[in-house]
Amino acid sequence: GNIYYVALEKNILVIVCFDVRYEEFKVIEAECFNRKTPTLINYKGKLGGINWESGDSGAIELRMWVLHDVDKKEWSKYVYPFPENDVIKPQEFTVAGMTTRGEFVMFLLDTFKRFYVLYFNAEKNTLRSVEIQGFGENVSSVKVFVDHVEDFNFFKRESS
């Protein structure tokens, strides 16, 4: 597998790819992100980078670039308009990743210390939100991960 991270090299935004098997680094220029650090996600097994931008009409858009070939540095660009609503603005939340069903998972901590997980289906242009309660004052320390699987066998006790 590969580990990807964003870096600056001579004032140019790059994606660094570390091939775990061969213990090699590759640097991929990421001019497509226009000097805005993207959120990196797993998009259907490929590297995806997400930014929020204002479109030509002034509406907020989710822009995603998908890396198809590390060696050839081939990227595809996808643009999705964000559903209009009066409550949630894209600048207020963070993208955590994507579900296997193709929904972007985001989270938001609002000014009243309420914690929300949001699911944005770009193909249907729908947004679902779920308020998560019970964190109390610890809500600002919550981290959100997508596709994390616990191995419950680790906790299995052996009987003697």
Secondary structure, 3 states (H helix, E strand, C coil): CEEEEEEEECCEEEEEEEECCCCEEEEEECHHHCCCCCEEEEECCEEEEEEEEECCCCCEEEEEEEEEECCCCEEEEEEEECCCCCCCCHHHCEEEEECCCCEEEEEEECCCCCEEEEEEECCCCEEEEEEECCCHHHHHHCCCCCCCCCCHHHHCCCCC
